Amino acid sequence: MPQPARLTALPSPVRSPFTSWPLASIVSDPGRGPLPAGSPADVLRRTADVLGEPRIPSTGVGESAALDLIAGLLADNGIDLSHPHAAAHLQPPVLQVAVDADALASASNASMDTYDSGPATLAIERWVVKALAGLAGFGPDADGVLTPGGSISNLLAVLIARDSAAAAIGVDVRRNGLQGLDHPVVFCSELAHFSVQRACAALGLGEEAAVTIAADENFRMRTDVLADELAKPGRTPVAVVATAGTTDFGSVDPIAPIAELARQYGAWVHVDAAYGFGALFSDQLAPLLADLSHADSVTLDLHKIGWQPAATSVLLVADKNRFASFGRSVDYLNPTDDIDSGLDGLLGRSLQTTRRPDAVKVATTLTAYGRAGLGTMLDTCHELAHAAAARVVADSNLELLAPVTLTTVLFRVAGEGLEAAEADALQGEVRRRLLTSGRALIGRTKLPARGGRPAAVALKLTLLNPNATATDIEELLDQVVATGLDVRAEGGEGAA
């Protein structure tokens, strides 16, 4: 294989005026990589050995010693997401101001179910939800709820869609079950997040109720195929789930045409924008989600683009009345006369009762940085992704597999002269060697078959660190190329 290319025209580091964003880092050794070196078994054993026998001690070591112990384990054997070579998942470094605000939320120990469990935090969550709903283009009747993650937000959306479809034909599915629904189905792209299938399973529809729709060459749901599937008789279309920011490609389904088709059949329109919603912070990228207001509900994750501690997901609904089936009046929490007196909380927005005030960190971050500050961070990551793609294109050792839409770069180590299975194995071995060395953390996935090309294992950079530079990313790709050369030279797994 040729030696690594040096891209002399690589853009200079893309920086905003915020040259030192206060990203939290607990890692004590500045010379280490994003992960500890060693095999997974060794790293896990080292951690367990420090903790000792898995039993609660009869006598504690004291607060300071306990904190030092756990902090040391995280520093020595944990992940450093602030490292510029941490680029595997939609898992960003977090803003220090959000960490500090999250500590405030924990210290309050407020819950979101009733007024007397935390009045200030109720107002804060309502403010956050209204602000995000406005950003999505929803009107004054919109509402929403913070959830533990995008999978739960999608679950709630499909639950609301199921209840809505049942109510439309006079079935109270909450009380009487699914027997009144004729073959209920949920449509989604073949590239939709697996949480759609999980939601169907959890809600009694069954995973096979998730009907996948083929994606086009740009990795967007094909509306012609959707139209054909919706028209098939003998099924109840519960929902159509569009994806705004697919996990592997960042691609955005055509939301407005999907919504138009779905409504012809009375189906709920949900947009899983867990990854892509953050594009609305950026003037440059916001047009990608210009049609988001066509949705009935939207999932967004601020622990992705938003730089919040996990988990910080939100489900938005265009009509607050859609939460009606969640409503509960419980004597010991929110009796009717208390509700009538204004003492209600957000119990009727969630499947949870006790629910921590995650909106505190969100409100703090939005207030601290504003849309422009967060947008600048995203624009930096977007430019880094384009710089990485340019380097991949310029290097004959690498192959770019998809255009950049948001912050994800899909590529391969070139497998010239290798059988397809060998080239796939090469990608996995390169990633594992980088991971266990501790020097670099990149992702992997599988590129679906396209245009006569079979499905293939791919490597992936998910760039969500706005403090990384183009030089950092070039150095990361140098390591990928060098590792690929080593694997092939050794005749190891995946080598010719």
ABEGO torsion letter per residue (X at the ends): XBBBBBBAABBBBBBBABABBBBBBABABAABBABBBEBAAAAAAAAAAAAEBBBBBABBAEAAAAAAAAAAAAAAABBBAABAABAABBBBBBBAAAAAAAAAAAAAGBBAABAAAGAAAAAAAAAAAAAAAAAAGBBAABBEBBBAEAAAAAAAAAAAAAAAAAAAAGBBAAAAEAAABBGBBBBBBAABBAAAAAAAAAAGAEAAABBBBBBBAAGBBBAAAAAAAAABBGBBBABBBBBBGBAAAGBBBBAAAAAAAAAAAGBBBBBBAAAAAAAAABAAAAAAAAAAAABABBBBBAABBGGBBOBBBBBBBABAAAAAAABBBBAAABBAAAAAAGABBAAAABABBBBBBAAAAAAAAAAAAEAAAAAAAAAAAAAAAAAAAAAAAABAABBBABBBABABBBBBBBABGBBAAAAAAAAAAAAAAAAAAGABBBBBBBBBBBGGBBBBBBBBBBBABAABBAAAAAAAAAAAAAAAAAAAAAGBBGBX
